[in-house]
């Protein structure tokens, strides 16, 4: 059989590889980005209650209205943004599905999409499957700040979309108010769409404000914004998220969404609608994760690794440039096998596989696991 692959360069993701190696060797798995602590008993109880009440069939295609109403209330409260629950909010089967559907709804063959790298690994494959052309823009350590003049020089009549991610996976950096101003200037008077990945919206540190594009009406009018219940409520396996945007963009999104997944998990939607009545659940997230970040960084004092700044997300980058010239993929495997701590090499987040001798570690874990992992890292000496 002659099969023409739509992703001929794609193989098994590094997340699967490193998690598999961690399981094989019994290593502490700080590679894949998922919380290592339980979902709240209250939220699990609400899911069970929804199931017992018979909410076990398809939800409406855009999602149940009570949940969309809670989301609209949250957006108004946090960002001063007004979204219509009927026409501008859709519940999705996780953030990745929302990103994939948005790209495939709006990108046509020949369209160019500017992607800031290092970037979450689903972005470019989704663009390619839509027939679009990714235009990667490499950001460099230690601060990974965008060069907006360079980005502006890349914009041309084929530019259809700019993808941003804040707080950013894998770097832990955030976009500032001045960054948002630059995006507004670049896109003003164009047909460029912003696809803003804001799944880590609540995981910010040191009092930093989340600069959602929703805060700016002129930018929000050309933006689709993706959020994740999994990141906020420690329930990544539940694969439930949502996307917001102006009605004309959401209409196109839903055309694809209805043939992609049709609707997201019904009992989970009812559970999230109930728990969102208690904003303290998501408002307490920054302090919770800052304790994790601060603990992990303190535990690594005295190691031979250099800690890069971490302003948000639950990822910490470590530089091993002072230890060896070994490439980051091989060094990540070496650490997993030799000291039993699994990480992700940052080069995989670049389309050019740029190797800056950096590894990404997830600190969304129990304190005891972080203490053990940090102890092993401190003891490592080439």
C-alpha positions in Angstrom: 0.0 0.0 0.0 1.4 3.4 -1.0 0.8 5.7 2.0 1.6 9.5 1.7 2.3 10.7 5.2 1.0 14.2 6.1 3.8 14.4 8.7 6.7 12.5 7.2 9.2 13.9 9.7 7.1 13.2 12.8 8.1 10.3 15.1 7.4 9.4 18.7 7.3 12.5 20.8 10.1 13.2 23.2 7.6 13.2 26.1 6.7 9.6 25.4 10.3 8.7 25.0 11.5 10.3 28.2 8.5 9.1 30.3 9.0 5.6 28.9 12.7 5.7 29.8 11.8 7.0 33.3 9.4 4.0 33.8 12.0 1.6 32.4 14.8 2.8 34.7 12.7 3.7 37.7 13.7 7.3 37.5 11.9 10.3 39.0 9.9 11.6 36.1 10.1 15.4 35.9 9.9 15.3 32.2 6.2 15.2 31.2 4.3 18.3 32.3 1.6 16.9 34.6 0.8 17.5 38.3 2.0 14.8 40.7 -0.7 15.4 43.3 -4.4 14.4 43.4 -7.4 16.2 42.0 -9.5 17.7 44.8 -12.0 15.3 46.4 -14.6 18.0 45.9 -14.2 18.1 42.2 -14.2 14.3 41.9 -17.4 14.3 43.9 -19.0 16.8 41.6 -18.1 14.6 38.6 -19.7 11.6 40.3 -22.7 13.6 41.2 -23.1 14.8 37.6 -22.9 11.2 36.4 -25.5 10.0 39.0 -27.8 12.8 37.8 -27.7 11.4 34.3 -25.4 13.8 32.6 -23.9 11.1 30.5 -24.9 11.8 27.0 -23.6 14.4 24.4 -23.4 17.9 25.6 -24.4 20.7 23.2 -21.7 21.3 20.6 -20.4 24.6 22.1 -20.6 23.1 25.7 -23.2 23.4 28.4 -24.4 26.9 29.0 -23.8 27.1 32.7 -20.1 26.5 32.2 -19.9 29.0 29.4 -21.6 31.5 31.7 -19.1 30.8 34.5 -16.3 31.4 32.1 -17.8 34.7 30.9 -18.1 35.8 34.5 -14.5 34.9 35.2 -13.2 36.8 32.1 -15.1 39.9 33.1 -13.8 39.7 36.7 -10.2 39.0 35.9 -9.6 40.8 32.6 -12.5 43.2 32.2 -13.4 41.4 29.0 -17.0 40.8 27.9 -17.6 37.5 26.0 -21.0 36.3 24.9 -21.6 32.7 26.3 -23.7 31.8 23.2 -21.5 33.0 20.4 -17.9 33.6 21.7 -17.1 30.7 24.1 -16.7 27.0 23.2 -15.8 24.1 25.5 -13.1 21.8 24.0 -11.5 18.4 24.6 -8.4 20.1 26.0 -6.1 22.9 25.0 -4.4 21.0 22.2 -7.6 20.2 20.5 -8.6 23.8 20.7 -5.3 24.8 19.1 -5.5 22.2 16.3 -9.1 23.1 15.5 -8.4 26.8 15.4 -5.5 26.4 13.0 -7.4 24.1 10.8 -10.5 26.3 10.7 -8.6 29.4 9.7 -5.3 28.5 7.9 -5.4 27.7 4.2 -2.7 26.4 1.9 -0.1 29.1 1.4 -1.0 31.0 4.6 2.0 31.8 6.8 1.9 31.4 10.6 4.6 33.1 12.8 5.5 30.9 15.7 7.7 32.0 18.5 10.2 29.2 19.5 10.8 27.3 21.7 7.2 26.3 21.2 4.8 23.6 22.4 5.2 20.7 20.0 1.7 20.6 18.6 1.9 24.0 16.9 3.9 23.3 13.8 2.4 19.9 13.0 -1.1 21.5 13.2 0.0 24.2 10.8 1.5 21.7 8.3 -1.7 19.6 8.4 -3.7 22.6 7.5 -1.4 23.3 4.5 0.0 26.4 6.1 3.7 27.5 6.2 5.2 27.9 9.7 7.5 30.8 10.1 9.6 30.1 13.2 11.1 32.9 15.2 13.9 31.7 17.5 14.0 33.2 21.0 17.3 32.9 22.9 18.3 32.3 26.5 18.5 33.4 29.2 15.5 35.7 28.9 13.9 34.5 25.6 12.6 38.0 24.8 11.0 38.5 21.4 12.6 40.9 18.9 9.5 42.6 17.7 11.4 44.6 15.0 12.5 41.3 13.5 9.0 39.8 13.8 7.6 42.9 12.1 10.0 42.4 9.2 8.6 38.9 8.6 5.0 40.1 8.2 3.8 40.1 4.6 0.5 39.7 2.7 0.6 35.9 3.3 0.9 36.3 7.1 -2.4 35.0 8.4 -1.7 34.2 12.1 0.8 34.8 14.9 0.9 32.3 17.7 1.9 33.3 21.2 2.1 31.5 24.5 2.2 33.2 27.9 3.2 32.0 30.4 5.4 30.0 28.1 6.1 26.3 27.9 9.0 25.4 28.1 10.8 28.6 29.2 8.6 29.9 32.0 8.8 33.4 30.6 5.8 35.7 30.2 4.8 38.4 27.8 4.7 41.9 29.3 2.4 44.8 28.7 5.0 46.3 26.3 5.0 43.0 24.3 1.3 43.2 23.9 1.6 46.8 22.7 4.0 45.6 20.0 1.7 42.9 18.9 -1.1 45.5 18.6 1.1 47.7 16.5 2.2 44.9 14.2 -1.3 43.7 13.6 -3.2 47.0 13.4 -4.9 47.4 10.0 -4.2 43.8 8.9 -6.2 40.6 8.7 -3.8 38.8 11.0 -5.3 36.5 13.6 -3.7 36.0 17.0 -3.9 32.5 18.5 -3.0 33.0 22.1 -2.2 29.9 24.2 -2.9 30.9 27.8 -3.3 27.5 29.5 -0.9 28.5 32.3 -2.8 31.8 33.0 -2.9 31.2 36.8 0.6 30.0 37.2 2.6 33.2 37.6 5.0 34.3 40.3 6.3 37.3 42.2 3.1 39.3 41.7 3.4 39.3 37.9 0.1 40.1 36.2 -1.1 37.8 33.4 -1.2 40.0 30.2 -4.0 38.2 28.5 -4.9 39.5 25.0 -8.4 39.6 26.3 -7.5 42.8 28.3 -7.2 44.7 25.1 -10.5 45.0 23.1 -8.8 45.9 19.8 -6.5 42.8 20.1 -9.2 40.6 21.5 -11.3 41.4 18.3 -8.7 39.5 16.2 -7.8 36.8 18.7 -8.7 33.3 19.7 -7.6 32.5 23.2 -7.1 29.0 24.6 -7.4 28.0 28.3 -7.2 24.7 30.2 -9.1 23.3 33.1 -6.5 20.5 33.3 -3.7 22.9 34.2 -5.8 24.9 36.7 -7.4 22.0 38.5 -4.5 19.5 38.4 -6.6 17.2 36.1 -4.7 17.0 32.8 -6.0 13.5 32.0 -9.6 14.9 31.8 -8.7 16.8 28.6 -11.1 19.7 29.1 -10.5 23.3 28.1 -12.1 26.2 26.3 -11.5 28.8 23.7 -12.8 32.3 23.4 -13.0 34.7 20.5 -15.2 37.2 18.6 -18.3 35.7 17.0 -17.0 35.8 13.4 -13.9 33.7 14.4 -15.8 31.4 16.7 -18.3 30.6 13.9 -15.5 29.3 11.8 -14.0 27.5 14.8 -17.2 25.7 15.5 -17.6 24.6 11.9 -14.5 22.4 12.3 -15.0 21.6 16.0 -18.4 19.9 15.3 -16.7 17.5 12.9 -13.5 17.1 15.0 -14.9 16.1 18.5 -18.5 17.5 18.3 -18.6 18.1 22.1 -16.4 17.7 25.2 -17.0 15.4 28.2 -20.4 16.2 29.6 -20.2 15.2 33.4 -16.8 17.0 33.6 -18.4 20.2 32.2 -21.1 20.1 34.9 -18.5 19.6 37.6 -16.3 22.5 36.4 -19.4 24.7 36.2 -20.1 24.1 39.9 -16.5 24.4 41.1 -16.0 27.7 39.2 -18.6 29.2 41.6 -15.7 29.3 44.0 -13.1 31.6 42.5 -10.7 30.9 45.4 -9.9 27.6 43.7 -8.1 29.3 40.8 -7.1 32.5 42.6 -5.0 30.4 45.0 -3.0 28.7 42.2 -0.2 31.3 41.9 0.8 31.0 45.6 0.6 27.2 45.5 2.9 26.9 42.6 5.3 29.6 43.7 6.0 27.6 46.8 6.8 24.6 44.5 9.1 26.8 42.3 10.8 28.4 45.3 11.4 25.0 47.0 12.8 23.4 43.8 15.2 26.4 43.2 16.3 26.4 46.8 17.0 22.7 46.8 19.2 23.1 43.7 21.5 25.6 45.4 25.0 24.3 45.4 24.5 22.1 42.3 26.6 22.6 39.2 23.5 23.5 37.1 22.6 27.1 36.4 19.0 28.0 37.0 17.3 30.2 34.4 14.6 32.7 35.5 11.1 31.2 35.9 8.3 33.8 35.9 5.4 31.4 35.2 4.2 27.9 34.2 5.4 24.8 36.2 8.7 24.4 34.4 12.2 25.2 35.4 15.1 25.3 32.9 18.5 24.3 34.0 21.7 25.0 32.0 24.4 22.4 32.0 26.7 24.4 29.7 29.4 24.5 32.3 29.5 20.7 32.7 29.8 19.2 29.2 29.5 19.8 25.5 27.2 16.8 25.1 24.0 17.5 23.2 20.9 18.0 25.2 19.1 14.9 24.1 21.9 12.6 25.0 22.6 14.4 28.2 18.9 14.1 29.2 19.1 10.3 28.6 22.4 10.2 30.5 20.9 11.9 33.6 17.9 9.6 33.5 20.1 6.5 33.4 22.9 7.6 35.7 21.1 9.5 38.5 17.5 8.6 37.9 16.0 12.0 37.1 14.1 12.4 33.8 13.8 15.8 32.0 13.1 17.2 28.5 15.8 18.6 26.3 14.8 22.0 25.2 16.2 21.6 21.6 13.0 19.6 20.7 11.0 22.8 21.1 12.9 24.4 18.2 12.1 23.4 14.6 15.9 23.8 14.0 16.7 21.7 17.1 18.8 24.5 18.4 20.8 23.2 21.3 21.6 25.7 24.1 22.5 23.0 26.7 19.2 23.4 28.5 16.9 20.9 30.1 13.3 21.4 31.2 12.1 20.0 34.6 8.5 20.0 35.8 8.2 21.0 39.5 4.4 20.3 39.8 5.2 17.4 42.1 5.0 16.5 45.7 7.7 18.1 47.9 9.3 14.7 48.7 9.8 13.9 45.0 11.3 17.4 44.4 13.6 16.9 47.4 14.8 13.5 46.1 15.3 14.7 42.6 17.2 17.9 43.6 19.4 15.8 45.9 20.3 13.6 42.9 21.0 16.6 40.7 23.2 18.2 43.3 25.2 15.1 43.6 25.8 14.9 39.8 29.4 15.7 38.7 30.7 15.0 35.2 
